[in-house]
Amino acid sequence: MADHKKLFIPGPTEVAPEVLAELSRPMIGHRFPECSALIGSIIPLVQEMLYTKNMIFLSTSSGTGLMEAAVRNCVRKSCVSFINGAFSKRFCQIAGANGKQAVAVDIPWGNGFSAEIVDEALAANKDVDAITMVHNETSTAAMSDLSGICEMMREQYPDVSILVDSVSGMAGVKIEVDKLGVDVILASGQKALALPPGFGVAAISERALEKARTIENRGFYFDFLAVEKTYAKNQTHITPSIPHLYAMKKQMELIIEEGLENRWNRHKQMAGRVRAWAEQNYKIFTQEGYRSETLTCIENTRGTDISALNKELAKREMVISNGYGDLKDKTFRIAHMGQLTMADIDQVLGAIDEILGF
Ligand SMILES: Cc1ncc(COP(=O)(O)O)c(C=O)c1O
């Protein structure tokens, strides 16, 4: 494709040509039986990918919309928000912006966290009715211990809702939603799901819906109960992005065709390769034991000019990502998610080696 740089950034990511082709289909009415059939064919595939029977919300919004939805529908009064990077900070801000009391628990950026930190925070904040957290903090490439956290929560704090942003984790790592007992887990399409941006997916538990029934001011666009009403008919309560639905159907078919375990393994292998390269040439920024399987955040120990590196990579039709926000130039990130393969990873690392003379 002319002028296309292969994306090794943590979103948007590469989209398969056959998925892109789906975007240019002629339109159908969103109340037509064809659209219900389309939605009805996507839902079971998403449920299969997430090992769940929960309601699947296909949202014509990016992931941030779904973060707002989670807070509006499932935080009654107050939540504890665990902050270990820019996006978990955003989750906390969204709670505040929607009139909820958000107790921020700050964790050093670059670290992940496990059940102990969550337990400690909840023991000290007995009135909260939800937690917000980011499973895979894209700004620092820290992947927290979702299984351990959920297990502890279900045992010790069964009435506290678990609201999880897995924007850059979902579809790249195994997330067994029903086993975890997570109330809301959400993602953007343009990350490991490898769809064009502008679309989001969330799995919403029965418990979350029960709670939403008791919460006022859920808003309109993201009201889970409005979603639930039309979900029963494989419809949406607003006009959805029909091109995204076509693209998603194709992409979900490709994901299932690849095989879920194969997909999780491919991501693990790519992560292993990038980490080994990073250890050899730089240092990994993220705390050991919490390193993401969908992207790696590398401490820029050589003071490499990342913009200049990207200029050279662009000549080879590739691009990587600088650090996020304050971490710009102190770190850089290489994404290994979605459509990318080991061959792509070898290609980008080989090119960097050549450019920087490693
Ligand atoms: C972990 C995380 N949460 C939330 C977002 C925001 O998602 P969106 O830009 O799709 O609204 C991002 C985007 O990069 C992210 O990485």
The ligand as a Tripos MOL2 file, in Angstrom:
@<TRIPOS>MOLECULE
LIG
   16    16     1     0     0
SMALL
NO_CHARGES

@<TRIPOS>ATOM
      1 C1         -5.2180    1.4050   28.5090 C.3       1 LIG1
      2 C2         -5.9770    2.4130   27.7110 C.ar      1 LIG1
      3 N1         -7.1450    2.8560   28.1760 N.ar      1 LIG1
      4 C3         -7.8740    3.7460   27.4910 C.ar      1 LIG1
      5 C4         -7.4510    4.2490   26.2940 C.ar      1 LIG1
      6 C5         -8.3030    5.2110   25.5570 C.3       1 LIG1
      7 O1         -8.8880    4.5290   24.5040 O.3       1 LIG1
      8 P1         -9.5510    5.2970   23.2700 P.3       1 LIG1
      9 O2         -8.4990    6.1820   22.7000 O.co2     1 LIG1
     10 O3         -9.9650    4.1640   22.3820 O.co2     1 LIG1
     11 O4        -10.6990    6.0600   23.8040 O.co2     1 LIG1
     12 C6         -6.2300    3.8310   25.7670 C.ar      1 LIG1
     13 C7         -5.7360    4.3640   24.4910 C.2       1 LIG1
     14 O5         -4.5950    4.2210   24.1230 O.2       1 LIG1
     15 C8         -5.4880    2.8830   26.4880 C.ar      1 LIG1
     16 O6         -4.3230    2.4220   26.0150 O.3       1 LIG1
@<TRIPOS>BOND
     1     1     2 1
     2     2     3 ar
     3     2    15 ar
     4     3     4 ar
     5     4     5 ar
     6     5     6 1
     7     5    12 ar
     8     6     7 1
     9     7     8 1
    10     8     9 2
    11     8    10 1
    12     8    11 1
    13    12    13 1
    14    12    15 ar
    15    13    14 2
    16    15    16 1
@<TRIPOS>SUBSTRUCTURE
     1 LIG1         1 GROUP 0 **** ****
